[in-house]
Amino acid sequence: MNSKAQTIRPFGLRDKIGYLFGDFGNDFTFILSSSFLLKFYTDVMHVSAGIVGIVMMLARFVDAFTDVTMGRICDRSRPTRAGKFKPWLLRMCGPVALSSFLIYQSSLAEAELWIRVLWLSVTYILWGSVFYTTINIPYGSMASSISREPQDRQSLSTFRSIGSVLAGVIVGAGVPLLAYDTRVVGNVEIQELNGEKFTVIAGVFSILAIVAYIACYFLTTERVIVEHKEDRRLPSVGKLITNSLKNRALLSIIVASVLMLLSQFTLQQLANYIYPDYYANTAAQSASTVAMMVGMFVAAIGAKPLSGRFGKAEISAVSNVVAAAVLVVLFFVRPENVWVYVAFNLFAWLGLGVFTMVSWALITDVIDDSEIRHGIREDGSIYSLYSFARKLGQAAAAGITGLLLTVIGYEKVEGAPIAESVKSGLYNISTLIPALGFIALAAVLWFWYPLHKARVDANVRILKERHKEG
């Protein structure tokens, strides 16, 4: 080890806080999109849920190229004084924030339908498929370069998830409290999304995202730097995809992530309809977001010791069975009191939270396993495939939610209440669809995903010996 390497600051709380800020910044735009874009375009821009879902799903075809390309750029790039991945945080924080803000321009609500759909398509692809990719792929890949130690990586995964939860609380609680207007029609009180307020809120979140990315850049340190060698050729994209199709660990964690996001974002998106349209109570929606935070923090406290004892995949499978069971019970109970509904959701988020807290550590286990199998470390390339899968989950959630809303006949007419049959349909899909996803996720982690505790521990020992020899 050279003298320069010896002067590098040891891994510690500063890195954890810094890494937290990275996803804090990510989710000011990502959660705004995954939770509220569908609601904004159906209620403010008056574009059908089916069209919005199709646009979000079609954008994922672009991601198939941009995500993998960005992963390859990361793997082939030379390390700088700041590291291999960190510089992208400064380069792209402005474009990703601006493109997110442009999506939510309520001033175009009276434009021709084709203009509104075109605006959504262009701005959404610029944000999600181009700029968000160029900052999220390096950020996610950076975890394995901050430390080699599995416990450190688990801490980073936990802090990253906490950052996501904190942003989720600000977005999820702030929008319902600030962006809705209350109107009384006859004897019925209805909640309507105010487009102008929402546009301002989107701008504020974009500014906060930039601040968070800058904090992540200055607080974290990359320690595991793979030196660039001109004669060291990475496998081609075709070879990467071929290897991935043979990689049971990667394939199964990709499927698990798609199922997790399908369930999670369907739950989040439908909350934007259940609370204002079924219960006519957006204050309860904000409280539900705080309940989600409580569930996630309880999961964060328990995730590290439980995963150390039983294994990350094992506790994730069990926790998702719990989340599914809570939602099934909620379907049959059908509480009239909105606060009972909120309480049930607290326990569902507690079950989901365990997997959320360890999910980023799971992908570093997959990267380690791939290095052992193929003799080359491909953090950026593997993470890019994983990121693409997560976007597929988000898009699938939007597409399925949009389709289901169309099937049950949802249509927001200004100043008019929602029909009782539509309300019943909203309740059914908001409980049963996520429950099915959580059950499938648990099955994948238990029966298909191969990196359970014993194998992960063995892989860590193998890599430590290899790097000692190197």
VODO-366004 format. One line per field, with one value per residue (C-alpha): residue in one letter; y, z, x. Coordinates in pm, 1 decimal. Layout:
N
residuo c(a/...) $
c2 c(Y/...) $
c3 c(Z/...) $
c1 c(X/...) $
END
This chain:
470
residuo c(m/n/s/k/a/q/t/i/r/p/f/g/l/r/d/k/i/g/y/l/f/g/d/f/g/n/d/f/t/f/i/l/s/s/s/f/l/l/k/f/y/t/d/v/m/h/v/s/a/g/i/v/g/i/v/m/m/l/a/r/f/v/d/a/f/t/d/v/t/m/g/r/i/c/d/r/s/r/p/t/r/a/g/k/f/k/p/w/l/l/r/m/c/g/p/v/a/l/s/s/f/l/i/y/q/s/s/l/a/e/a/e/l/w/i/r/v/l/w/l/s/v/t/y/i/l/w/g/s/v/f/y/t/t/i/n/i/p/y/g/s/m/a/s/s/i/s/r/e/p/q/d/r/q/s/l/s/t/f/r/s/i/g/s/v/l/a/g/v/i/v/g/a/g/v/p/l/l/a/y/d/t/r/v/v/g/n/v/e/i/q/e/l/n/g/e/k/f/t/v/i/a/g/v/f/s/i/l/a/i/v/a/y/i/a/c/y/f/l/t/t/e/r/v/i/v/e/h/k/e/d/r/r/l/p/s/v/g/k/l/i/t/n/s/l/k/n/r/a/l/l/s/i/i/v/a/s/v/l/m/l/l/s/q/f/t/l/q/q/l/a/n/y/i/y/p/d/y/y/a/n/t/a/a/q/s/a/s/t/v/a/m/m/v/g/m/f/v/a/a/i/g/a/k/p/l/s/g/r/f/g/k/a/e/i/s/a/v/s/n/v/v/a/a/a/v/l/v/v/l/f/f/v/r/p/e/n/v/w/v/y/v/a/f/n/l/f/a/w/l/g/l/g/v/f/t/m/v/s/w/a/l/i/t/d/v/i/d/d/s/e/i/r/h/g/i/r/e/d/g/s/i/y/s/l/y/s/f/a/r/k/l/g/q/a/a/a/a/g/i/t/g/l/l/l/t/v/i/g/y/e/k/v/e/g/a/p/i/a/e/s/v/k/s/g/l/y/n/i/s/t/l/i/p/a/l/g/f/i/a/l/a/a/v/l/w/f/w/y/p/l/h/k/a/r/v/d/a/n/v/r/i/l/k/e/r/h/k/e/g) $
c2 c(0.0/336.6/637.0/817.2/530.1/528.6/889.2/819.0/888.1/566.2/470.8/626.6/818.0/1096.2/849.3/713.7/1059.7/1159.6/850.6/919.5/1259.6/1093.2/912.0/1205.8/1403.3/1122.6/1083.0/1445.8/1385.1/1006.2/980.3/1290.5/1109.0/764.3/891.4/1199.6/1216.8/997.6/1200.2/1532.4/1433.1/1276.6/1552.3/1868.7/1802.2/1590.8/1311.9/966.2/729.1/476.2/720.9/830.0/468.9/387.7/685.8/579.9/222.4/318.0/533.8/218.1/102.6/407.2/308.0/-26.9/168.9/462.3/262.0/3.3/271.9/473.5/163.3/96.8/459.1/427.5/102.1/237.6/581.3/679.4/752.3/1121.7/1278.2/1264.8/904.4/721.9/781.4/1095.1/1351.3/1263.9/1401.5/1752.5/1721.9/1614.6/1749.1/2061.4/1887.3/1620.2/1881.8/2112.0/1832.7/1709.2/2056.1/2089.4/1780.5/1953.2/2268.3/2334.6/2633.9/2382.4/2231.9/2411.0/2319.9/2068.0/1706.9/1612.7/1896.6/1781.3/1421.1/1528.1/1750.7/1463.6/1223.9/1452.8/1588.6/1251.6/1079.8/1361.7/1335.3/959.8/802.8/1053.0/1283.3/1073.9/778.5/975.0/1054.0/747.7/479.3/631.4/698.8/341.1/196.0/411.7/204.0/-78.2/171.5/337.2/17.1/-352.8/-459.9/-617.2/-456.9/-113.9/-176.7/-284.0/44.6/234.9/47.0/133.3/500.8/520.1/382.4/629.5/910.9/779.0/759.1/1114.9/1249.9/1033.3/1184.5/1539.9/1468.6/1233.9/1446.9/1789.2/1753.0/1644.1/1920.0/2202.6/2116.4/2033.4/2263.8/2166.4/2215.4/2137.2/2017.3/1979.6/1797.5/1626.0/1755.4/1683.5/1735.9/1872.8/1898.9/2259.6/2258.0/2594.0/2501.1/2166.8/2334.1/2555.8/2255.4/2065.1/2359.5/2364.8/1990.9/2033.2/2291.8/2065.9/1779.9/1986.3/2076.3/1709.7/1589.3/1844.5/1730.5/1368.6/1467.5/1645.6/1402.3/1066.1/916.1/648.7/408.4/101.0/237.3/-1.3/153.7/205.2/-12.5/35.0/-336.6/-445.8/-496.2/-518.3/-769.9/-635.7/-533.4/-853.0/-1062.0/-872.8/-951.3/-1317.5/-1348.2/-1183.1/-1433.3/-1710.7/-1533.9/-1673.3/-1425.9/-1122.6/-1246.1/-1329.1/-1000.6/-814.7/-995.8/-934.6/-562.9/-536.7/-704.6/-485.1/-162.2/-284.8/-343.3/-39.7/217.3/75.1/120.2/476.7/580.0/450.5/638.0/951.9/827.0/643.0/935.9/1226.9/1028.4/736.0/889.3/1261.7/1319.7/1436.6/1513.2/1140.1/1084.6/1303.3/1114.3/788.0/908.8/980.3/631.7/495.9/676.0/524.4/176.7/228.8/356.2/60.6/-163.5/23.6/-42.2/-412.8/-480.5/-485.7/-719.5/-946.8/-970.4/-1041.9/-1331.1/-1477.7/-1334.3/-1045.8/-1255.3/-1464.9/-1174.5/-995.2/-1291.2/-1316.4/-941.9/-933.5/-1216.8/-1000.1/-701.0/-914.4/-1056.6/-708.1/-593.3/-905.8/-845.6/-481.1/-590.2/-792.3/-547.6/-246.5/13.1/313.7/516.1/647.9/633.3/259.5/233.5/441.3/213.6/-98.2/65.5/131.8/-243.0/-304.8/-50.3/-209.4/-540.2/-378.4/-167.2/-457.7/-551.8/-185.0/-141.4/-434.2/-416.5/-208.0/-439.4/-734.2/-593.0/-550.4/-920.4/-993.4/-780.7/-973.6/-1306.8/-1199.9/-1102.9/-1450.5/-1618.0/-1409.1/-1272.9/-908.4/-646.4/-469.0/-245.9/4.1/-249.1/-476.1/-184.3/-36.3/-357.2/-349.2/16.0/-58.9/-333.9/-93.1/151.3/-134.5/-190.2/176.4/184.8/-138.5/7.9/318.8/114.6/-133.2/140.4/341.7/35.1/-57.0/299.4/288.3/-50.5/67.5/380.6/647.4/994.3/1319.2/1580.1/1917.3/1990.3/1642.0/1358.4/1007.7/737.7/474.3/189.0/360.4/413.3/43.1/-43.6/192.5/18.2/-330.4/-265.4/-63.1/-365.5/-681.8/-583.5/-488.6/-797.7/-1027.9/-853.9/-896.4/-1268.9/-1319.6/-1120.1/-1337.0/-1653.0/-1526.5/-1439.1/-1767.6/-2020.0/-1864.6/-1609.6/-1813.8/-1571.9/-1664.8/-1610.1/-1902.8/-1828.3/-1454.5/-1514.7/-1757.3/-1504.3/-1236.5/-1468.6/-1558.8/-1196.4/-1093.7/-1364.3/-1262.7/-897.8/-984.3/-1183.5/-894.2) $
c3 c(0.0/-93.8/134.6/-43.4/23.6/390.9/430.4/313.9/588.5/739.8/667.8/919.3/998.3/754.0/463.3/585.0/616.8/280.2/110.0/273.8/103.0/-236.3/-226.6/-42.1/-358.6/-592.3/-436.0/-440.4/-811.9/-825.0/-558.0/-693.1/-1026.8/-897.6/-650.0/-810.4/-1184.0/-1267.8/-1037.7/-1176.8/-1537.2/-1480.5/-1256.2/-1366.8/-1724.6/-1804.1/-1976.9/-1929.3/-1684.6/-1963.2/-2182.0/-1892.3/-1804.4/-2165.9/-2188.4/-1868.2/-1989.0/-2336.8/-2177.6/-2030.2/-2379.8/-2393.8/-2054.8/-2198.4/-2389.5/-2158.2/-1834.8/-1979.7/-2168.5/-1849.9/-1664.3/-1931.5/-1919.4/-1544.0/-1573.8/-1850.0/-1702.1/-1536.3/-1162.2/-1075.9/-754.1/-626.1/-738.7/-1027.8/-959.4/-743.8/-1018.3/-1191.3/-892.9/-962.6/-1340.5/-1359.5/-1050.9/-1238.6/-1550.4/-1351.4/-1126.5/-1413.4/-1627.4/-1334.3/-1279.1/-1646.0/-1632.5/-1404.4/-1595.9/-1516.6/-1752.1/-2037.1/-1895.9/-2154.2/-2452.2/-2716.6/-2597.3/-2835.9/-2697.6/-2338.6/-2426.2/-2626.4/-2341.3/-2094.7/-2324.8/-2396.5/-2045.4/-1877.2/-2104.3/-2056.0/-1680.1/-1623.1/-1918.2/-1969.9/-1680.5/-1385.5/-1532.8/-1555.8/-1185.2/-1037.1/-1200.3/-1069.1/-728.2/-687.8/-815.0/-568.6/-266.4/-344.8/-389.0/-50.8/139.0/76.6/415.0/401.3/728.8/597.6/281.3/486.2/675.7/347.1/225.5/546.8/536.7/166.2/245.7/532.3/288.9/56.4/341.0/455.4/103.6/74.7/390.9/272.1/-71.0/42.3/335.8/186.7/-141.3/11.4/272.4/37.2/-312.5/-256.8/-241.5/-60.1/-229.1/-103.2/-370.4/-223.8/102.9/-25.3/48.4/-227.2/-255.2/-580.3/-680.5/-753.1/-1057.9/-996.3/-639.9/-756.7/-1013.0/-742.9/-513.3/-792.9/-834.7/-463.0/-464.0/-759.8/-568.5/-262.9/-484.3/-604.1/-246.6/-141.6/-432.7/-349.2/15.1/-97.5/-311.9/-33.6/250.8/89.7/1.7/-257.8/-118.8/-344.7/-669.9/-960.6/-1163.2/-1533.0/-1758.0/-2131.8/-2198.7/-1976.6/-2193.8/-2043.6/-2197.5/-2475.9/-2402.3/-2573.5/-2355.3/-2047.8/-2129.9/-2205.4/-1872.4/-1697.6/-1842.8/-1692.4/-1358.0/-1131.0/-853.3/-1080.7/-1261.0/-938.9/-766.4/-1078.9/-1070.9/-696.3/-744.9/-1019.6/-792.9/-497.4/-692.9/-862.7/-520.1/-345.6/-612.1/-681.0/-309.2/-320.2/-641.7/-532.1/-202.6/-415.1/-504.1/-187.8/51.8/-151.1/-346.8/-121.5/225.3/120.7/368.5/241.1/596.8/662.0/352.3/504.1/832.1/640.9/495.8/847.8/949.0/657.2/793.3/1138.1/988.2/783.5/1079.0/1293.3/1004.7/981.4/1348.4/1315.3/965.5/1042.0/1345.7/1190.1/857.6/1039.8/1223.5/970.5/631.7/421.3/176.5/453.7/660.1/345.8/238.8/579.3/605.1/268.2/371.3/669.6/442.4/215.6/512.4/647.2/311.5/273.7/620.0/527.1/215.5/422.1/713.9/486.8/769.6/738.5/962.0/764.7/1069.6/1101.7/737.8/819.7/1114.3/897.2/642.6/914.6/961.5/586.9/550.1/843.0/656.8/331.3/510.3/602.3/238.7/144.3/403.8/276.0/-97.4/-187.6/11.5/-183.1/-515.3/-377.6/-283.1/-645.8/-769.5/-541.0/-661.3/-1025.8/-961.2/-822.2/-1116.8/-1399.7/-1253.6/-1328.0/-1124.6/-1313.7/-1055.1/-1306.9/-1563.2/-1315.3/-1126.7/-1453.4/-1528.4/-1175.6/-1213.5/-1544.8/-1373.5/-1099.2/-1361.5/-1521.7/-1186.6/-1158.9/-1514.2/-1468.0/-1156.0/-1348.2/-1642.5/-1432.5/-1208.5/-1512.6/-1668.6/-1348.2/-1302.2/-1658.4/-1598.5/-1287.3/-1474.2/-1289.4/-1439.7/-1250.4/-1335.3/-1173.6/-905.4/-916.9/-658.5/-747.3/-806.1/-531.4/-771.1/-862.3/-493.4/-426.8/-717.5/-586.1/-250.0/-400.0/-623.3/-356.8/-125.8/-337.8/-613.8/-377.6/-164.1/-464.1/-549.4/-197.8/-195.4/-529.8/-406.4/-97.0/-309.4/-540.2/-250.4/-69.5/-353.0/-645.4/-516.2/-429.4/-219.0/122.6/433.6/407.9/48.8/106.4/399.7/189.3/-96.4/141.0/264.3/-92.0/-204.5/103.3/26.2/-338.8/-259.5/-2.7/-268.6/-517.3) $
c1 c(0.0/148.6/176.3/-105.8/-345.1/-242.1/-354.5/-710.7/-962.4/-1103.9/-1463.1/-1700.2/-2015.8/-1926.0/-1945.2/-2276.6/-2431.1/-2287.4/-2426.7/-2762.8/-2767.7/-2724.4/-3057.6/-3209.0/-3136.0/-3241.8/-3581.6/-3683.9/-3737.0/-3781.7/-4053.7/-4224.8/-4246.8/-4335.7/-4596.2/-4751.4/-4681.9/-4981.4/-5207.8/-5079.7/-5139.8/-5483.6/-5623.2/-5438.1/-5328.8/-5638.7/-5449.6/-5599.0/-5428.6/-5381.4/-5186.9/-4963.9/-4889.7/-4801.1/-4562.8/-4387.1/-4354.3/-4227.3/-3957.7/-3807.8/-3709.6/-3482.5/-3340.3/-3232.8/-2967.7/-2890.7/-2853.5/-2616.6/-2422.1/-2374.2/-2259.9/-1998.3/-1882.7/-1832.2/-1636.3/-1410.3/-1347.6/-1020.9/-1026.8/-989.3/-863.3/-1221.5/-1270.8/-1428.0/-1797.7/-1829.0/-1755.1/-2082.4/-2275.1/-2146.2/-2166.9/-2530.5/-2710.6/-2827.9/-2966.7/-3153.7/-3316.0/-3417.3/-3561.2/-3770.2/-3915.3/-4008.3/-4232.3/-4484.7/-4578.6/-4944.3/-4944.6/-4981.8/-5302.4/-5518.6/-5297.5/-5403.1/-5393.7/-5113.4/-4899.3/-4955.3/-4869.8/-4562.8/-4444.8/-4482.1/-4297.3/-4000.0/-3947.8/-4002.4/-3748.3/-3496.2/-3532.9/-3561.9/-3381.8/-3099.4/-3010.1/-3128.8/-2939.0/-2614.2/-2624.9/-2795.2/-2575.5/-2249.0/-2406.8/-2526.9/-2198.8/-2007.4/-2116.0/-1873.1/-1588.1/-1640.7/-1554.0/-1492.7/-1630.9/-1979.4/-2086.3/-1984.7/-2184.0/-2485.2/-2455.4/-2442.4/-2750.0/-2932.8/-2833.8/-2921.8/-3265.7/-3305.3/-3223.4/-3491.6/-3741.8/-3667.4/-3719.3/-4028.9/-4173.2/-4107.3/-4255.7/-4532.0/-4647.1/-4577.1/-4765.0/-5100.2/-5082.9/-4983.3/-5106.3/-5474.4/-5776.1/-6095.8/-6431.4/-6782.4/-7026.9/-7374.2/-7309.5/-6996.9/-6646.0/-6395.5/-6019.0/-5871.9/-5505.2/-5400.4/-5171.3/-5002.4/-4914.2/-4779.0/-4549.7/-4398.4/-4351.2/-4174.8/-3934.5/-3853.1/-3783.6/-3547.4/-3343.2/-3328.0/-3207.1/-2909.9/-2812.5/-2829.3/-2612.9/-2345.1/-2346.9/-2303.0/-2004.0/-1817.1/-1892.4/-1807.9/-1469.5/-1394.5/-1132.5/-1154.4/-1016.7/-958.5/-676.8/-744.1/-528.4/-517.8/-468.1/-753.1/-1058.6/-1403.6/-1642.5/-1861.6/-2218.0/-2334.9/-2107.0/-2225.7/-2587.7/-2501.5/-2321.3/-2615.2/-2861.5/-2647.4/-2613.5/-2882.3/-2804.2/-2834.9/-3145.6/-3327.5/-3240.3/-3355.1/-3690.4/-3716.1/-3650.8/-3912.0/-4166.9/-4071.5/-4109.4/-4425.4/-4578.0/-4433.9/-4513.9/-4858.7/-4922.0/-4784.6/-4958.8/-5296.4/-5261.0/-5304.7/-5651.9/-5756.6/-5710.1/-5853.1/-6114.2/-6218.2/-6172.2/-6170.0/-5888.9/-5550.1/-5434.2/-5453.0/-5239.5/-4968.8/-5001.0/-4971.4/-4641.4/-4515.0/-4633.3/-4431.2/-4125.4/-4181.4/-4208.6/-3893.4/-3692.2/-3797.4/-3690.0/-3358.1/-3286.1/-3352.0/-3218.9/-2844.7/-2846.2/-3108.9/-2926.2/-2600.4/-2761.0/-3003.1/-2898.0/-3027.3/-3229.2/-3383.1/-3516.8/-3634.6/-3848.3/-4014.2/-4077.0/-4253.1/-4483.6/-4578.0/-4649.6/-4869.2/-5061.5/-5137.6/-5277.5/-5493.5/-5642.1/-5698.2/-5889.5/-6135.7/-6167.1/-6238.9/-6238.1/-6467.5/-6236.3/-5940.4/-5711.4/-5762.0/-5653.0/-5343.4/-5258.8/-5275.4/-5048.2/-4791.4/-4746.1/-4736.7/-4454.6/-4272.0/-4269.9/-4159.8/-3900.4/-3673.7/-3615.9/-3576.5/-3301.1/-3092.7/-3169.8/-2864.1/-2636.6/-2782.8/-2662.8/-2309.2/-2323.1/-2416.5/-2122.7/-1885.2/-2023.0/-1982.4/-1618.0/-1550.0/-1723.4/-1573.5/-1249.5/-1335.6/-1517.2/-1797.0/-1964.3/-2102.9/-2222.3/-2398.2/-2547.2/-2673.9/-2865.5/-3003.7/-3102.5/-3272.6/-3471.6/-3578.2/-3702.0/-3894.8/-4061.5/-4151.8/-4283.5/-4477.3/-4636.3/-4740.8/-4865.1/-5060.9/-5200.1/-5306.7/-5467.8/-5651.6/-5777.6/-5908.7/-6075.0/-6261.5/-6373.4/-6175.1/-6210.2/-6160.4/-6421.0/-6359.7/-6618.0/-6774.3/-6746.4/-6626.7/-6892.1/-6932.0/-6849.4/-6522.3/-6440.5/-6491.3/-6265.7/-5996.7/-5999.5/-5981.1/-5681.8/-5496.5/-5485.4/-5487.9/-5241.8/-4954.3/-5025.3/-4981.4/-4653.1/-4514.7/-4598.2/-4423.0/-4120.6/-4086.6/-4099.0/-3821.1/-3591.5/-3648.0/-3650.8/-3458.4/-3204.6/-2891.5/-2685.9/-2810.6/-2599.0/-2356.6/-2258.9/-2223.9/-1989.5/-1784.0/-1758.3/-1632.3/-1356.2/-1254.2/-1227.9/-1031.3/-774.9/-756.7/-698.3/-433.4/-251.3/-292.2) $
END
